[in-house]
Amino acid sequence: MNKKILLFFLIGFFICSVVFPLSLRAYSNEPEGFRGIKWQAPMSEFEHLTLAHQYGSLKEMTRANEDLDFNGFKAQRILFWFTQDRLEMVTVQFETDDEKQKAELKQSLLSQYGLGKACGATDICWDGQKTDIKYNNYGKGVEIIFSDAAAWSKRINAVETFKNKVLAAWRNLSASGDVVGAASALKKWLTQEGRDVLDSFSVSATGDQIVLAFKGVGTFILTPEIDNGPRRIDRSKIYSIVEVEDIFKDKPEILRGKDILLKCVAVDMVAGLGCNDYLILQDARDMDLLKRRYDKDLTLEDEVAIKRIPRILSAPTLGMPVNIVEPGRSVVYRGHFFDVNLNSCADGWKRFVIMGKEKNN
């Protein structure tokens, strides 16, 4: 990344380490680190490091004179990620919209490490005992992520355990119905219980959004499924994507500070880092046109029409509860724009933060 962004959720594909024990994970030619550097190598062993960004306990570093040649392709940058000053991840980033080059890069990895497994519409993961690898599309680019399998597996388990503790604490504190008091009490609880695992946290006034920045991992957004009483939302109005786009052009301020209902289809997920992690949302009426995007006989007119399909981005997808989003299905979601947590993303104010979905849609 070449600009400062808020790291909402770093670990998308590492969740698989919770499900599959390390002893059952393997692929061909598995490395023990990156370019001969083993995981957990201390930062003191590296020369010419420069801090690019820091997210709590997680440091993103570049190294002067780094060889950017990777499998015969020229990368834009190679980033080294340290937790508590020990190497745990490396990302190799390519900024290209050349589909042929992307396909050749992917094939070079398949030839080197075997078939791997699908972990998204276009992404591939290799789960190892020592090193996890992911070929990851983000925006117009591609990144190859190498990570310490053992360290991430342990950390993901710790994160999931603590998230469940937080949700259990919230249920107990909010049982009386006083959600404002419960939110205040939860802050005190997190200050005490989270000191060893959290860099920071925030709790909304009524507890419907809990943001947890874990040490060395990234940030999770929890939205407890509770009844906070009547919400200030007009359920007689359901917006479409094209309506929202028109509002953005003329009077975007009318959406500020409002929860709205948005009927749309989540058509694609880009699982990347920070602001490069999002869902693409569009109207159901355009699905037939979108499905033709890979047709061999696609006309220039259709190609232009596909590019002009009204779309907006969600907030970082992997920070949202997995039971909310239903990819490929037309759903009425409840959420909002102008989220302050997205201010550091380019056009972050235009991202739709999904907070729930209507039961009868």
The 8 nearest C-alpha neighbors of each residue, nearest first, counted from 0:
[[1, 2, 3, 4, 76, 51, 92, 78],
 [0, 2, 3, 51, 4, 76, 52, 75],
 [3, 1, 0, 4, 52, 51, 343, 344],
 [2, 4, 52, 1, 5, 343, 0, 51],
 [5, 3, 343, 344, 6, 2, 274, 273],
 [4, 6, 273, 7, 343, 3, 274, 344],
 [7, 5, 273, 8, 217, 4, 218, 9],
 [8, 6, 218, 273, 217, 5, 219, 318],
 [7, 9, 218, 217, 318, 6, 10, 219],
 [10, 8, 217, 272, 216, 11, 7, 6],
 [9, 11, 13, 12, 8, 216, 14, 217],
 [12, 10, 13, 9, 317, 14, 270, 8],
 [11, 13, 14, 10, 15, 118, 124, 133],
 [12, 14, 15, 10, 11, 16, 151, 152],
 [15, 13, 16, 12, 17, 11, 155, 10],
 [14, 16, 18, 13, 17, 19, 12, 126],
 [17, 15, 152, 14, 19, 18, 13, 20],
 [18, 16, 15, 14, 19, 152, 156, 155],
 [19, 17, 15, 16, 20, 14, 152, 21],
 [18, 20, 16, 17, 15, 21, 23, 24],
 [21, 19, 22, 23, 16, 18, 24, 17],
 [20, 22, 128, 24, 23, 19, 127, 16],
 [21, 23, 20, 24, 128, 25, 19, 127],
 [24, 22, 21, 20, 19, 25, 128, 127],
 [25, 23, 127, 21, 126, 22, 128, 20],
 [24, 26, 127, 128, 126, 23, 27, 29],
 [25, 27, 29, 112, 127, 113, 125, 28],
 [26, 28, 112, 29, 113, 25, 111, 30],
 [29, 27, 112, 30, 26, 111, 113, 25],
 [28, 30, 27, 26, 31, 130, 127, 112],
 [31, 29, 32, 28, 130, 33, 129, 35],
 [32, 30, 37, 129, 130, 29, 33, 38],
 [31, 33, 37, 38, 36, 30, 35, 130],
 [32, 34, 36, 35, 37, 30, 31, 145],
 [35, 33, 36, 32, 30, 37, 31, 89],
 [34, 36, 33, 37, 32, 31, 30, 38],
 [37, 35, 33, 32, 34, 38, 40, 31],
 [38, 36, 32, 31, 40, 35, 39, 33],
 [37, 39, 32, 40, 86, 87, 147, 36],
 [38, 40, 86, 85, 87, 41, 37, 147],
 [39, 41, 86, 38, 85, 37, 42, 44],
 [42, 40, 85, 43, 44, 84, 39, 86],
 [41, 43, 84, 44, 45, 85, 40, 86],
 [42, 44, 41, 45, 46, 84, 40, 85],
 [45, 43, 42, 41, 46, 40, 85, 36],
 [46, 44, 43, 42, 48, 47, 41, 62],
 [45, 47, 48, 44, 62, 43, 63, 42],
 [46, 48, 63, 62, 49, 45, 61, 64],
 [49, 47, 62, 61, 46, 60, 63, 50],
 [50, 48, 61, 60, 51, 62, 47, 63],
 [49, 51, 60, 52, 59, 61, 48, 58],
 [52, 50, 60, 59, 49, 61, 53, 58],
 [53, 51, 59, 50, 58, 3, 54, 60],
 [52, 54, 58, 57, 59, 55, 51, 56],
 [55, 53, 57, 56, 58, 52, 6, 217],
 [54, 56, 57, 198, 53, 214, 215, 58],
 [55, 57, 215, 214, 82, 54, 83, 58],
 [56, 58, 215, 82, 54, 55, 53, 81],
 [59, 57, 53, 81, 80, 52, 60, 54],
 [58, 60, 80, 52, 51, 79, 53, 50],
 [61, 59, 50, 79, 51, 49, 78, 80],
 [60, 62, 78, 49, 48, 79, 51, 50],
 [61, 63, 48, 47, 65, 49, 64, 60],
 [62, 64, 47, 65, 48, 61, 49, 46],
 [65, 63, 66, 62, 47, 67, 61, 48],
 [64, 66, 63, 62, 67, 77, 61, 76],
 [65, 67, 68, 64, 69, 77, 74, 73],
 [68, 66, 74, 73, 65, 69, 76, 77],
 [67, 69, 73, 72, 66, 71, 74, 70],
 [70, 68, 72, 71, 67, 73, 74, 66],
 [71, 69, 72, 68, 107, 104, 108, 73],
 [70, 72, 69, 68, 73, 104, 107, 74],
 [73, 71, 69, 68, 70, 74, 104, 67],
 [72, 74, 68, 67, 69, 75, 71, 93],
 [75, 73, 93, 67, 76, 92, 68, 72],
 [76, 74, 93, 92, 94, 73, 67, 77],
 [75, 77, 74, 92, 91, 78, 67, 93],
 [78, 76, 91, 90, 92, 61, 79, 67],
 [77, 79, 90, 61, 89, 60, 76, 59],
 [78, 80, 89, 60, 59, 61, 88, 81],
 [81, 79, 59, 88, 58, 89, 86, 87],
 [82, 80, 86, 85, 84, 58, 87, 57],
 [81, 83, 57, 215, 84, 85, 56, 58],
 [82, 84, 85, 56, 81, 57, 215, 58],
 [85, 83, 81, 82, 42, 41, 86, 58],
 [84, 86, 41, 39, 81, 82, 40, 83],
 [87, 85, 81, 39, 40, 38, 80, 88],
 [88, 86, 147, 38, 146, 81, 80, 39],
 [87, 89, 146, 80, 145, 86, 79, 147],
 [90, 88, 79, 145, 78, 80, 144, 146],
 [91, 89, 144, 78, 143, 77, 92, 145],
 [92, 90, 77, 143, 142, 76, 144, 78],
 [91, 93, 142, 76, 74, 75, 141, 90],
 [94, 92, 74, 141, 75, 140, 142, 95],
 [93, 95, 140, 75, 141, 139, 92, 96],
 [94, 96, 140, 97, 139, 93, 141, 101],
 [95, 97, 139, 98, 140, 94, 101, 100],
 [96, 98, 100, 95, 99, 101, 139, 102],
 [99, 97, 101, 100, 96, 102, 95, 103],
 [100, 98, 102, 101, 97, 103, 104, 96],
 [99, 101, 103, 97, 102, 98, 104, 95],
 [102, 100, 98, 104, 99, 103, 105, 97],
 [101, 103, 105, 99, 100, 104, 98, 106],
 [104, 102, 106, 100, 105, 101, 99, 107],
 [105, 103, 101, 107, 106, 102, 100, 108],
 [104, 106, 102, 108, 103, 107, 101, 109],
 [107, 105, 109, 103, 108, 104, 110, 102],
 [108, 106, 104, 110, 105, 109, 111, 103],
 [109, 107, 111, 105, 106, 110, 112, 104],
 [110, 108, 113, 106, 112, 114, 111, 107],
 [109, 111, 107, 108, 113, 112, 106, 114],
 [110, 112, 108, 109, 113, 107, 28, 27],
 [111, 113, 27, 109, 28, 108, 110, 26],
 [114, 112, 109, 115, 110, 27, 111, 26],
 [113, 115, 109, 116, 112, 110, 125, 123],
 [116, 114, 125, 124, 113, 123, 117, 26],
 [117, 115, 124, 123, 118, 114, 125, 122],
 [116, 118, 123, 119, 122, 124, 115, 121],
 [119, 117, 122, 123, 124, 116, 120, 12],
 [120, 118, 122, 121, 117, 123, 268, 270],
 [119, 121, 122, 118, 267, 117, 268, 269],
 [120, 122, 119, 123, 136, 117, 135, 118],
 [123, 121, 135, 119, 118, 134, 117, 120],
 [124, 122, 117, 134, 116, 118, 133, 115],
 [125, 123, 133, 116, 115, 132, 118, 126],
 [124, 126, 115, 132, 131, 133, 127, 116],
 [127, 125, 131, 24, 25, 124, 132, 26],
 [126, 128, 25, 24, 130, 131, 129, 26],
 [127, 129, 21, 24, 130, 25, 148, 22],
 [128, 130, 148, 127, 31, 147, 149, 131],
 [131, 129, 148, 127, 147, 146, 128, 31],
 [130, 132, 126, 127, 146, 148, 125, 145],
 [133, 131, 145, 125, 144, 124, 130, 146],
 [132, 134, 124, 144, 143, 123, 135, 125],
 [135, 133, 143, 123, 122, 142, 124, 144],
 [134, 136, 122, 142, 141, 133, 143, 137],
 [137, 135, 141, 140, 122, 269, 142, 138],
 [136, 138, 140, 269, 271, 141, 275, 139],
 [137, 139, 140, 275, 136, 269, 141, 271],
 [140, 138, 96, 95, 137, 94, 141, 136],
 [139, 141, 94, 95, 137, 138, 93, 136],
 [142, 140, 136, 93, 135, 137, 92, 94],
 [141, 143, 92, 135, 91, 93, 134, 144],
 [144, 142, 134, 91, 133, 90, 135, 92],
 [143, 145, 90, 133, 132, 89, 142, 91],
 [146, 144, 132, 89, 88, 131, 90, 130],
 [147, 145, 88, 131, 130, 87, 148, 89],
 [146, 148, 87, 130, 150, 149, 38, 129],
 [147, 149, 130, 129, 151, 131, 150, 146],
 [150, 148, 152, 151, 147, 129, 153, 128],
 [151, 149, 153, 147, 152, 148, 154, 87],
 [150, 152, 154, 148, 153, 149, 155, 147],
 [153, 151, 16, 149, 155, 154, 150, 148],
 [154, 152, 150, 156, 151, 155, 149, 157],
 [153, 155, 151, 157, 156, 152, 158, 150],
 [156, 154, 158, 152, 157, 153, 151, 159],
 [155, 157, 159, 153, 154, 158, 17, 160],
 [156, 158, 154, 160, 155, 159, 161, 153],
 [159, 157, 155, 161, 160, 156, 162, 154],
 [158, 160, 162, 156, 161, 157, 155, 163],
 [161, 159, 157, 163, 158, 162, 156, 164],
 [160, 162, 164, 158, 163, 159, 165, 157],
 [163, 161, 165, 159, 164, 160, 158, 166],
 [162, 164, 166, 160, 161, 165, 167, 159],
 [165, 163, 161, 167, 162, 166, 168, 160],
 [166, 164, 168, 162, 163, 167, 169, 161],
 [165, 167, 169, 163, 168, 164, 170, 162],
 [168, 166, 164, 170, 169, 165, 163, 171],
 [169, 167, 165, 171, 166, 170, 164, 172],
 [168, 170, 166, 172, 171, 167, 173, 165],
 [171, 169, 167, 173, 168, 172, 174, 166],
 [170, 172, 168, 174, 169, 173, 167, 175],
 [171, 173, 181, 169, 170, 174, 168, 184],
 [174, 172, 181, 170, 178, 175, 176, 171],
 [173, 175, 171, 176, 172, 170, 177, 169],
 [176, 174, 173, 177, 172, 178, 171, 181],
 [175, 177, 174, 173, 178, 227, 181, 226],
 [178, 176, 180, 179, 175, 173, 181, 174],
 [177, 179, 181, 205, 173, 180, 176, 182],
 [180, 178, 205, 182, 181, 177, 204, 183],
 [179, 181, 183, 178, 182, 177, 184, 173],
 [180, 182, 178, 184, 172, 173, 179, 183],
 [183, 181, 206, 185, 179, 180, 184, 205],
 [184, 182, 180, 186, 181, 185, 179, 187],
 [183, 185, 181, 187, 186, 182, 180, 188],
 [186, 184, 188, 182, 187, 183, 181, 189],
 [187, 185, 189, 183, 188, 184, 190, 182],
 [186, 188, 190, 184, 185, 189, 191, 183],
 [187, 189, 185, 191, 186, 190, 192, 184],
 [190, 188, 193, 192, 186, 191, 187, 185],
 [189, 191, 187, 188, 193, 192, 194, 186],
 [192, 190, 189, 188, 193, 194, 187, 186],
 [191, 193, 189, 194, 188, 190, 195, 196],
 [194, 192, 189, 197, 196, 195, 190, 191],
 [193, 195, 196, 197, 192, 191, 190, 189],
 [196, 194, 193, 197, 192, 214, 198, 191],
 [195, 197, 193, 214, 194, 213, 198, 158],
 [198, 196, 213, 214, 193, 199, 212, 194],
 [197, 199, 214, 212, 55, 213, 56, 196],
 [200, 198, 212, 197, 211, 201, 213, 55],
 [201, 199, 211, 210, 212, 202, 197, 198],
 [200, 202, 210, 209, 203, 211, 199, 186],
 [201, 203, 209, 206, 208, 210, 182, 204],
 [202, 204, 206, 208, 205, 207, 209, 201],
 [205, 203, 206, 179, 182, 202, 183, 207],
 [206, 204, 179, 178, 203, 207, 182, 227],
 [205, 207, 203, 182, 208, 204, 202, 209],
 [206, 208, 222, 205, 223, 203, 209, 225],
 [209, 207, 222, 206, 203, 221, 202, 210],
 [208, 210, 202, 221, 220, 201, 222, 206],
 [209, 211, 220, 201, 200, 219, 221, 202],
 [210, 212, 200, 219, 218, 213, 220, 209],
 [213, 211, 218, 199, 217, 198, 197, 200],
 [214, 212, 197, 216, 217, 198, 196, 211],
 [215, 213, 56, 197, 198, 216, 196, 55],
 [214, 216, 57, 56, 82, 213, 217, 55],
 [217, 215, 213, 214, 9, 10, 57, 218],
 [216, 218, 8, 9, 213, 212, 7, 6],
 [217, 219, 212, 7, 8, 211, 213, 6],
 [220, 218, 318, 211, 210, 8, 221, 7],
 [219, 221, 210, 318, 209, 319, 211, 222],
 [220, 222, 209, 208, 223, 210, 219, 320],
 [221, 223, 208, 207, 209, 224, 220, 354],
 [224, 222, 225, 207, 221, 166, 208, 206],
 [223, 225, 222, 226, 207, 355, 227, 221],
 [226, 224, 223, 227, 207, 170, 222, 173],
 [225, 227, 228, 224, 229, 176, 223, 207],
 [226, 228, 225, 229, 178, 205, 230, 176],
 [227, 229, 226, 230, 176, 225, 178, 231],
 [230, 228, 231, 227, 226, 232, 233, 234],
 [231, 229, 232, 228, 227, 258, 233, 226],
 [232, 230, 229, 233, 258, 257, 259, 234],
 [231, 233, 230, 258, 234, 259, 257, 260],
 [234, 232, 235, 236, 231, 259, 260, 258],
 [233, 235, 236, 232, 237, 260, 259, 231],
 [234, 236, 233, 237, 232, 260, 238, 259],
 [237, 235, 234, 233, 238, 260, 259, 261],
 [238, 236, 260, 261, 262, 235, 239, 234],
 [239, 237, 261, 260, 262, 242, 236, 240],
 [238, 240, 242, 241, 262, 261, 243, 282],
 [239, 241, 243, 242, 282, 281, 244, 310],
 [240, 242, 244, 243, 239, 309, 245, 282],
 [243, 241, 245, 239, 240, 244, 238, 246],
 [242, 244, 246, 240, 245, 241, 247, 239],
 [245, 243, 247, 241, 246, 242, 240, 248],
 [244, 246, 242, 248, 243, 247, 241, 249],
 [247, 245, 243, 250, 249, 251, 248, 244],
 [246, 248, 251, 244, 245, 249, 250, 243],
 [249, 247, 245, 246, 250, 244, 251, 243],
 [248, 250, 246, 247, 251, 245, 244, 252],
 [249, 251, 246, 252, 247, 253, 248, 245],
 [252, 250, 247, 246, 253, 254, 249, 248],
 [251, 253, 255, 254, 250, 247, 246, 256],
 [252, 254, 251, 255, 250, 246, 257, 256],
 [255, 253, 252, 257, 251, 256, 336, 335],
 [256, 254, 252, 257, 253, 337, 336, 251],
 [255, 257, 254, 258, 337, 335, 336, 253],
 [258, 256, 255, 254, 259, 335, 232, 336],
 [257, 259, 335, 334, 232, 333, 256, 260],
 [260, 258, 333, 334, 257, 335, 232, 261],
 [259, 261, 333, 237, 332, 238, 331, 262],
 [262, 260, 238, 332, 331, 237, 239, 263],
 [263, 261, 331, 330, 239, 238, 332, 237],
 [264, 262, 282, 329, 281, 330, 280, 283],
 [263, 265, 329, 328, 281, 280, 327, 266],
 [266, 264, 280, 326, 327, 279, 267, 278],
 [267, 265, 327, 264, 279, 280, 326, 281],
 [268, 266, 279, 278, 265, 269, 120, 326],
 [267, 269, 278, 277, 270, 279, 266, 119],
 [268, 270, 277, 276, 137, 271, 278, 136],
 [269, 271, 276, 268, 277, 11, 137, 275],
 [272, 270, 276, 275, 137, 269, 273, 135],
 [271, 273, 275, 9, 276, 274, 6, 8],
 [272, 274, 6, 7, 275, 276, 5, 8],
 [273, 275, 276, 344, 272, 315, 4, 5],
 [276, 274, 271, 272, 273, 137, 277, 138],
 [277, 275, 271, 270, 315, 274, 269, 272],
 [276, 278, 315, 316, 269, 313, 314, 268],
 [279, 277, 268, 313, 312, 267, 316, 269],
 [278, 280, 312, 267, 265, 266, 311, 268],
 [281, 279, 265, 311, 310, 264, 312, 266],
 [282, 280, 310, 264, 263, 240, 309, 283],
 [283, 281, 263, 284, 240, 285, 264, 239],
 [282, 284, 286, 285, 264, 329, 263, 281],
 [283, 285, 282, 286, 287, 288, 281, 263],
 [286, 284, 283, 288, 287, 282, 289, 308],
 [285, 287, 289, 283, 288, 284, 290, 282],
 [288, 286, 290, 289, 285, 291, 284, 283],
 [287, 289, 286, 285, 290, 291, 305, 292],
 [288, 290, 286, 291, 287, 292, 305, 285],
 [291, 289, 287, 288, 292, 286, 293, 294],
 [290, 292, 294, 289, 288, 293, 287, 297],
 [293, 291, 289, 290, 294, 305, 302, 297],
 [294, 292, 291, 295, 290, 297, 296, 289],
 [295, 293, 291, 297, 296, 292, 290, 298],
 [294, 296, 297, 293, 292, 291, 298, 302],
 [297, 295, 294, 298, 293, 291, 299, 292],
 [298, 296, 294, 295, 301, 302, 299, 292],
 [299, 297, 301, 300, 302, 296, 303, 295],
 [298, 300, 302, 301, 303, 297, 304, 296],
 [299, 301, 303, 298, 302, 304, 297, 305],
 [302, 300, 304, 298, 303, 299, 305, 297],
 [301, 303, 299, 305, 304, 300, 298, 306],
 [302, 304, 306, 300, 301, 305, 299, 307],
 [305, 303, 301, 307, 302, 306, 300, 308],
 [306, 304, 302, 308, 307, 303, 289, 301],
 [305, 307, 303, 304, 308, 302, 309, 301],
 [306, 308, 304, 305, 309, 303, 310, 302],
 [307, 309, 305, 306, 310, 304, 285, 281],
 [310, 308, 241, 307, 281, 240, 244, 311],
 [311, 309, 281, 280, 308, 240, 279, 312],
 [310, 312, 280, 279, 281, 350, 313, 240],
 [313, 311, 279, 350, 278, 280, 277, 351],
 [312, 314, 351, 350, 278, 277, 352, 315],
 [313, 315, 352, 350, 351, 277, 316, 312],
 [316, 314, 277, 276, 317, 318, 313, 274],
 [317, 315, 277, 318, 319, 314, 278, 276],
 [316, 318, 319, 315, 11, 8, 276, 270],
 [317, 319, 219, 220, 316, 8, 315, 7],
 [318, 320, 317, 316, 220, 321, 221, 315],
 [321, 319, 322, 323, 318, 221, 222, 317],
 [320, 322, 323, 319, 324, 317, 318, 325],
 [323, 321, 320, 324, 325, 319, 355, 356],
 [322, 324, 321, 320, 355, 356, 325, 319],
 [323, 325, 322, 326, 321, 265, 320, 353],
 [324, 326, 328, 327, 323, 265, 330, 322],
 [327, 325, 265, 328, 266, 324, 264, 267],
 [326, 328, 266, 265, 264, 325, 329, 267],
 [329, 327, 264, 326, 325, 330, 265, 263],
 [328, 330, 264, 263, 283, 262, 327, 331],
 [331, 329, 262, 263, 328, 332, 360, 264],
 [330, 332, 262, 261, 357, 360, 356, 260],
 [333, 331, 356, 261, 260, 355, 330, 357],
 [334, 332, 260, 355, 356, 354, 259, 353],
 [333, 335, 353, 354, 258, 352, 259, 332],
 [334, 336, 258, 352, 351, 259, 257, 337],
 [335, 337, 351, 338, 350, 348, 349, 352],
 [338, 336, 348, 255, 339, 349, 335, 256],
 [337, 339, 340, 336, 341, 348, 342, 335],
 [340, 338, 341, 342, 337, 348, 343, 347],
 [339, 341, 338, 342, 343, 5, 347, 337],
 [342, 340, 347, 339, 344, 343, 338, 348],
 [343, 341, 339, 347, 344, 340, 348, 338],
 [342, 344, 4, 341, 5, 345, 347, 3],
 [345, 343, 347, 341, 342, 274, 346, 4],
 [344, 346, 347, 343, 342, 274, 348, 341],
 [347, 345, 348, 349, 344, 350, 342, 341],
 [348, 346, 344, 341, 345, 349, 350, 342],
 [347, 349, 337, 346, 350, 336, 338, 342],
 [350, 348, 347, 346, 336, 351, 337, 311],
 [349, 351, 313, 312, 314, 347, 348, 336],
 [350, 352, 313, 336, 335, 314, 353, 312],
 [353, 351, 314, 334, 335, 313, 350, 354],
 [352, 354, 334, 355, 333, 351, 332, 335],
 [353, 355, 334, 333, 352, 222, 356, 332],
 [356, 354, 333, 353, 332, 323, 334, 357],
 [357, 355, 332, 333, 331, 358, 323, 354],
 [356, 358, 359, 331, 360, 332, 355, 333],
 [357, 359, 360, 356, 331, 355, 332, 330],
 [360, 358, 357, 331, 356, 330, 332, 234],
 [359, 331, 357, 358, 330, 356, 329, 262]]
